[in-house]
Amino acid sequence: MENSLLSNTSNQNLQESEQPTETVEKSSLELSFDPKTIQHLGVSLYSQLPSVLSELVSNSWDADAENVTILFNNHDGKEIIYSDDGHGMTFEELNDKYLVIGRNRREETSLSPKGRKPIGKKGLGKLSVFGICDLVTVISVKNKLKNSFTMNLKEILSSSSGKYTPIINTKNQPTEEPNSTKIILKSIRRKTGFDTLNIAISLAKKFTIFDQLNVTLEDANLKVKKPLISEDGKLVVTNELKFQGLNEEFSWEFPENGLTNHKYENKNLITGKIITTKTPINSQDMRGIYLTSRGKIVNQAEFYGARDNDQFHTYITGYLAIDFIDDEDEDLISTDRHSLNWENDLTKELKEYLQEVIKKLNGEWRKKRKEEKSRELAKQNVDVQQFVADLPSHQRELGMKIIDPILSAPNIDNEITLSVTKNVIAKFNNDDFKEYASSIADLDISDENKVKLLTYLDDWKIVENKQYSSLAQTRIEVINKFEQYINCYTKEVPTLHNFLKDFPWLIDPRILEFEDEVRFSKILKENFPEQDLDEKDRRIDFLCTNFLGQVLYIVEIKHSEYEIDLKALEQANHYQAFVKQKFKTELAISNVVSYIVGGSIKDDYLVQDKIDTYRSSGKVFAKTYTELLQQSKSYHKEFIEKHKELNN
């Protein structure tokens, strides 16, 4: 046979057919190649160390190895020594098989002597080592004979003839060593040290064969603690290592047992396990479902077009084996094994099935989490099921509608769940509470945000609608909270804005309702769609309406360190005049009043004169947060005294 490495197997077969039938023993090794092949399929395709090592692991598996050792040396120049106890290669096999690009071993045999289905297929993995280093030495022992050669990438790429002769270090040297192969990588293109633990985890993510292939990593600088290392200080790669740090909560085994009703013909051939975790998965590349064939990934973890709901995608991971994908005549696996060819009819059907699986798992996950939270609440003497059962029949659906987001929200602390659930149960008889809570449950937002809104509802709003003592206590809490904001010099306008929006009586006890974040153009467009505007989208922080007095309040909110000056006063007056002019005939508004609220008022005689003039006219009022606080305490003196009376 020709003892050369060819750029593809078709060229090899052509040359073989032209040679004499007798075998001519060669004393040298020769590499025939197209430099672009080495560059594209070696240097460019494999630039990450774990990907390179995964190709070597695949070769060891195909060679029936049971043990693999990978030694990392950071001293005297970086070096990696990869060893396995596979069947090894003779000098002829090194030349005719190892040094052949594109050799498909599956055409030679479907099973190894130990009954393994080969992982390798394209015959390109051997080039992967050139993705990280320039010098490669191969040492192989078979049938008591040792052979060794070294390849230099720079010499290969600089060869003008397209042929390269590796340096033979040892040829057919007798030895008592058992069959094995060792690959030494030198002149590694890497500045940083080896992160051995992350390399081990990356390898674990790429395979599911480590219950049959023992792979250990050795590194003198290894600082990993037990149980990840063995007694002799080696880091053991296991199938479970990929799930390190994940707190499993629920799991599903495959083939599935009634999870979906999908009529996918290969569903019973899919094996594996999918899990969900108690907390979000931090590692982005572990989120989703990996696909494997013959023990190695063929598609990175993803969701195959399934929509994300309620952050479900951050809690799910797993591996599904689809070995049937390798039985197809068409090669459906990318060279780097990161993805399948999804344009094939077989893979399209697979994707549809996987989408259905993920959709069903999402529903199962939500159901299981609700059941688990219900059990946890029951331990705290909060029986959700009993609460719903005790409701009048016409209110049970509403009860579950409000409770359901609390139980379904994935990333809510148990204490918050307990607190909000207790509050819902305690206040469910309050019609105002039910109305607010029902509206929150209907919002198109995540369950987690619904729980937060229900928490805010608990903190402030609904308590105001209870009997006098609750109202007194709440108003005092609001005033105290307002005082905290002022004392902390809150600079964020939205913080003060939202607080005053929720409790507009802090500005003026007569203010009953408001419409938030209104722009002039929006107001006029909603009420007078045919009227042309002169102004361009001038913003008012919020518009309050006192229906009883038919007074329209315009409020401009500034941060707690803002100094009110002439410009701010004139702007507030402009707002008042503009709105009054636009609304004077169309709506039954008796007056328009403009407020500007800031941290202080500029100590200037013109500013003070303008404030007095505006105040006398009843059109514009300038207030500081401190004045609002004192005003609120004065107006609610009766509440404060009543609260003290109720608590004595």
N, C-alpha and C positions, 0 to 999 in steps of 0.2 A: 504493500500500500504506500501511497505517497506520504511522506513524513513532513507535512507542512500544515500550517494553520491557514485556512482559506477564509475569504470574506463571507462566504455563504455555503450551505451544504449542497446546493445544486451544482456549483463549480466543482466541489469535491467529488460528487457522484460522476460528473463528466470525466474528470481525470482518471478516476478509478476504472471506468469502462474502457479507457484507452490503454491501460497498462497490461503487461503480461499477467497471466494467472498465477505464476509462481511468486512467492513472497521474497522480496529483497530486503535483507536486514540493513538498516541504516545506522551509521555510527554518530550521526549528529541530529540535532533538532533544528527545525526551520519553521519560521513564522511568515506566512504570506498574508498580506493585509492591504487594505485601503486605509491610509492614515485617518480619513474622515470617520471610518467605522470606529476606530479606537477612541477618537475624540468625542463623537456623539454618543456612543453606546457605553462608554466607560467614564471618561472625565466629566462630561456634561450631565449625563443621566444620573450618576451616583455621586453626589457631593456630600451627603450626610453619612457619618460613620455608622449609625444603626442600620441604615439601608444596605450599606456594604456588607456588614457582618451578617445581616439576614440572608444575603445571597450565599455566603459561605455555610451558614447553618442549613440552608436548603440542600446544598451539595452534600453535606454530611449526612443528612437524613436519607438522601437518595443512595448514599454509599453504605447504608445499613449501620451507620455509627450508633453507638449507644451512649457514648460519653464525648463531650466536647469541652475543651479548656481554652479560655481566651486570656492571655497574659498581657497586661498593659504596663509598659515601661516608660516612665517620664524622665528617666535619668540618661545622660550621655546621648541625647538625641532621642526623640520619641520613636517607640517601636511597639508593634503589636505582633504577638506570636499566637497563631491560631492552630490548635491541634485537635484531631479526632481519631477515634479507633475504628474507622470504617474499613472497607475491604482494600483500600489502597489502590495504587496503579503501577503497572509495569512500565518499562521504558517505552515500549510500543504503544501502550494505552495512553501514556502522557502525550505522545506525539500524535496519535491518530484520533484520540477522543478529547483529552483536556485541551490541546492546542488547536481546536477546531471551533470556529465561531459559527453559531447557528445550528449546531448538531442537536437534533431532537432525540433524546434518549428514549422517549416514549414509543418511537417507531421501532426500537430494538427490543424492548420488553415492556410489558404492562405492569409487571410486579418485580420487585427486587427479590433476591434469595430469601429474605426474611418476610416476604409478603407485603412489602410497603408499595403503595402507589407513588410513583415519582412526582415530586413537586416541580422540578425544573422541566422546562419545555422548549424554550427558545434557544438555549445554549449561549446566552449572552451574559449570564451572571458572573462568569469568570473575569469579564472585563471590569466589573464593578470596583475592584481593588485599585484600579488606576484613577478612580474618582477622588482618592484621598492620599495616594502616595506615588512615588516615582520608582521605587525599587521593590520587587516582589521575588522572593525565593520560595520555591516549592520543593518540599522533601516528601517523598512517598515510599513506603515499604510495602511490598507484596511478594508473597511466596519466598521469603527469606532473602530478597534482593532489595537494596536501597538505591534509589535514583534521586538526583537533585539537580535543579537548574535555577538560574536567576535571570529575570527580565528587567530591563531599564527603559522606562517610559520615554525619556528624552531621546534615547538612541532609536527607539522604535519610530517615534514621530519624525525624527530627522533623517530616516533612511530614504534615499532617493529612489531606490529600486523597488520599494514596496515589499521587501523581504527582510526578515530579521532572524538572526541566529542567536537564540538564548545561550548564555554561558552555562555549560554543563559542569557542575561541581562534582557530581558522583554519578557513575554509570554502573548499574548491575553489581554493586558492591555487596558481597555476602554479609549477612547480619542475622543475629538471633532475635532481633526486635520483632514484635508482632505487627501484623498489617496495620497501617496507619497513614495519615497524611498530615503534614505540617506546612503551614503557609506563614512566612515571615514578611511583614510589611515594614519597610524602612523609608527614610526620607519622606516622612508624613508631613503633608502640607497643613499644619495646624500650629497655632501660636499658644493657645491655652492648653491647660492640662486636661486629662481625660476625666469626665464626670461619670465614673463607673456606675453609680446607682441609676442615673438617668438612662445610661446605655442599656442596663439590664431591664429597666421598665419598658423602654422602647422596643427591645427584643420581645418581651412578654406580650406586648400589644400586637406584634406582627404574626404570632403563631399560637396554636392551641395544641402543640405536640409535646410540651415539656413534661408530660406524665410518662412519655415513652423515650424521650431523649434528655439525658442529664447534661445540662449546660452550666458551667461554673465560670465566674470571672475572677481573675486574680490581679490585685493592684497593691503595691506596697504602701500606697498612700490612702488605701481604703479606710474610711472612718465610719462605716455603717455598723450598727449594733444588731444584736440578735433580735428577732428570730430570722432576719434576712440573710445572715451569714451562717455557714456551717461551722462545725467544731474546729476545723483547720484554717478558719479565717477566710474562706472563699465565699463569694457572693453567688448564691444559687438562683438561677432563673427558673421561675415556676409559672404555670398558667395563672395562678392566683395573684402574682405580683402586679399584674396590670390593674388590679382592683384595689391596690394599696391605698389606704386613706379614705376609701369610700365606705360610708355607713349604710349598708344595705337595709332596706325596709321591706320591700315586697319583691317577689320574683315569679317568673313564668318559664316553664320548661317547654321545649319544642322537640318533637312535633306537637302542635297545639291540640288541645282537647276541647273543641267547641268554642274557642275564642271568637272565631269569625265564621260566617256562613259563605265565605268566598269559595267559588268552585275552581280554584286553582289546582291543576292536575298534579303539580309537584309539591303540594303543601305537606304531604306526609313524608317527603324526603328531606325536609328541612329540619335540622336538629340544632340544639344549642340552648342558651339561657339568656333571658333578658331580665335586668333588675332595675328597680328604682331606689333612690336613696332618700334618706331623711332630710338631708340638706343639699343645696345645689352643688353640682359637680364642678369643681374649679377648673379642671383640665379641659380646655376646649376640644381637644382631639379625642376625648373619651365620651363626649356627648353625642348620643346617637347609637346606631346599630352597625357593627362591623359585619362584613360578609367574608367567609373563608371557604376555601376549597382545598382538600387534601392537607388540612392543618395549617394553611398559611392564608393571610388576608388577601382578598381579591378586590375589596372595596373599602375605603376608609369609612369611619363612622359618619353617618349622615341620617337624614330623615326622609329621603327619597320623595321629596315634594309634598310631604304631609304638612298641613298647617300646624302652627304652634298655638296652643291654648293654655292660658293660666300658667305660663312658665313651665309647662310639662317637659319641654325639650331640655331644660337644664337639670332634670332629675333622672333621666333614663340613659342606660348604656347596656351593652350586651353584644354577644357574638352568635351569629347563625351560620351554620355550615350548609353550603349549597354545592356539594361535590358534583352534582349532575351537570354543573356548568362546564366542567372539564371533559365531559363525555361528548360534547358537540364537535362536529368537524370544523366549524368555524371557530377561530380563536377569539373569544369574547373578553379576554383579560388583557389590560394594558401592560406594557413592558415593565413599568415600575410597580405594578400591582396595586395602584391607588384607586382604580375605578374599573368598572365593567363598561363594555360598549352597550349603552342603553338604547341604541337604535335598532337592535335586533328584536324580532317578534317574541322570542323566548324571554329576553330580559325586560321587555315592555310589560309582559304578563307578570313577571316577578315583581317589578316595581309597583304595579297596581295592587298586588297582594300585600306587599310590605306597607303601602300606604294604609290599607285596611287594617293591618295588624297594629300599626302605631295609633290609628284612630281608636280602635277598640281598647288598646292598653291605656290610652288617656282616660277613657270612661271608667275602666276598671280601677285605675289608680285613684281617681277622684272618689270613687265609691269606697275603696279600702281605706283611704285617709279619713273620710267622714266617719266610717265605722270605728276607726282607731281613736279619733278625737272624741267620739261619743263615749267610748269606754274610759278614756282618761277623765272626761268630765264627770262620769258616773262615780269615779273614785273620789271626786270632790263633792259628792252629793248633789250634782246637777244632772238630772235625768232628762235629757232632751226629748227622747221618745215619749216619755210619760207626759211631759209638758204639752207636746203636740196632741197626744191622745186625749188629754183633758180639755182641750179647746173645743168650743162649739164646732160642729161639723163644717159650717160655712167659713170658719176662720182657720182651719187646719192648713189649707193650702197657703194662705198668707203667712202663717207661722213658719212653715218650712221654707217658704220663699225668702224670709228674712234670716232664718237660722242657717240655711244651706251655704251661703258664702263664707260664714264664719268657720264652718266645719271643713270647707273645701280649700280655703286659702292655704297654699303650701308653705309659705315662709313666715308664719305668724307664731310668735312665742306662745307656749301653753298658758302662761299667766294672762296674756292679753286675751286669748280665746276664752278663758274662764271668766274674766272680768266682763267682756262684751256680751257673752252669752247670759250671764247673770243679769246684766242690765236689761237685755231684751226681754227676758222672762219677767223681771220685776215691773217693767213699764209697759207691758203689752196691752194692758187694759186702758192705757191712755191713748185716745183716738189721734191726738196730734203726733204722738210718737210713732204710732203705726203708719200714719200717712207719710211722715218723713222717711222712716225705715224702709217702707215699701218702695218709695221713689228711688232710694239709694240702691236697692236690690235690682231695680229695673235699668240702672245705668249701664252703658256699654263700656265698662271698665273692668279691670282684673278683680278677682275676689279679694286679693290683698288690699287693694285700694278701697273696696267697699267696706272692709273691716275697719280701715283707718277712719273712714267717714262716720261709721257707726260709733267709733270711739270718740270722735269729736262731738257727735250728737249726744253722747253720754256726758261729755265734759261740760257742755254749755247749754245748748239750745232748748231741749225739751223740758228741762227742769223748770224753766220759766213758766211753763203752762200748768204747773201743779198748784196746790193750795198755797196760801199766803206765806207760810213759813218757808217752803221750798223756794218761792220766788224771792223772798228776802235774802235767803242764804246765797242764791245764785247771783243776784245783783251785787252782793258784797264781794263774792269771788271774782266777778268780772272787774269790779273797780280795783280790787287788789292786784289782779293780773295786769290791768292797765298801768297801775302804779309801778309794777315790776319792769314793764317795758320802758317806761319813762326813765326810771332810775338806772337802767342798763344802757341808756342812750342808744336805743335801737336805730340803726342807720338804714335798714332795709325798708323802703317804702311799702312793698307788698305786705310785710308783717303788720304794720300799723294800719295799712289800708284794709286788709282782710278783717282785722279785729274790729275796727270802727264800722266796717260794712256789716258784720254780724251783730253789732250792738250799737246802732246809730243813736240810741237814746243818750249815749255818752256825750254826743255833740249837742243835742237838744232833746229833752225828754218828750217833746211834742212830735218828734219824727217817728212815724209808724212804719213806713215801708220805703223801699229803695229799689232802684234799678241800677245794677253795677256796670261799670266800664262802658258808658254810653258815649258815642261820638255824635256831634251835631248832624252829620250827614245821615247816620243811621236813624236818629230820632225822626228827622224830617222825612226820610224815605219810607219809614214804617207808617207814619201818620198822614203824610201829604205826598203821595207818590208822584203827583203831576207837577209839583212845585219845583222850580229851579232854585238851586242854592247859590248864594253869593260867596259863602265861606268855604274853605277847603279842609274838611276833616279835622276840625279843632277838637282836642280831647278834653273831657271833663272826667276827673277821677271816679266820681259816681254821683248819680242823680237821685235824690230822696224826695218822696212825695208824702205830705201830710194830708190825707184825704179829708179828715174832719175839718181842718181849717182852710182847705183848698190852697195850701201854700206849697210851692215847689222849691225844694232845697237843693242847691248846687254846692258840692263840697270838693275842694281842691286839697289833696293830701300831700304834705311835704315830709321829709325825714326829720327825726327828732333833734337834729342839730342845724336845721335850716333856719336862716334869719329872714323874717318877712320884711321886705322893703317896698319902695314905691312901685316898682315894676310888678311885683306879685299882687299888690293891691289893685293896680289898674287892670291887670289880667282878670282878677276875680270880678271886677266891675264890668269888664267887657263881656264876660260870660253871662252875668246877670242881665245886662241890657239886651244882648243878643237873644237869649232864650225868651225873655219877656216879650220882645217884639214879635217873635215867631209864634208864640202861644197865646197872645192876648185875646184873640177873637175866636180861635177854633176850640179851645178848651176852657172849661169853667175854672180858671185859675185866678184867684184874687190877688196873689202876690208871688214874686219870685225873689228868693233870698240866697245870696252867695256867701259861703264860708271859705276862708283860707286858714289852714291849720299848719303850724310849724313849731320849731323848737323855741324860738324867741322872736321878739320884734325889735327891729333896728332902732337904736337910741338916737333918733333924729327928729327935729321939730317938724319938718315937712311930713314925715311919716306919721307922727302922732296927730298932726292936724288933719291929714287925710283920713285916718282911722276914725277920728271924732266926727268928721263930716259924713262919712259913709254910715257910721253907726246911727247918727241922728236921722238920716234918711230911711233907715231900716232896710237898706239894700245890700250892704256888704259888711261882714263881721270878720275881724281877724282874731284868732284864738291861738294861744300856745297850749301845748299838751298839759302843762302844769295847771293852767286855768281850767281846762276841761276836767281835770281830775278833781280840783277843788269844787268846781261847779257840780260835778256828779255827786260828790260826798254831801254837798249841801242839799241838793234836790232829793237825795235818798237818805237823808237823816232819819226819816221815819222808819225806813226799812232797817237801817242799822240798829236803831233803838229796839225795834220789834224783834230783830234777830237775837240781840242780847237778852231780851225778856224771855224768848222761847228756849234759850240755852242755859238759863239760870234755874 
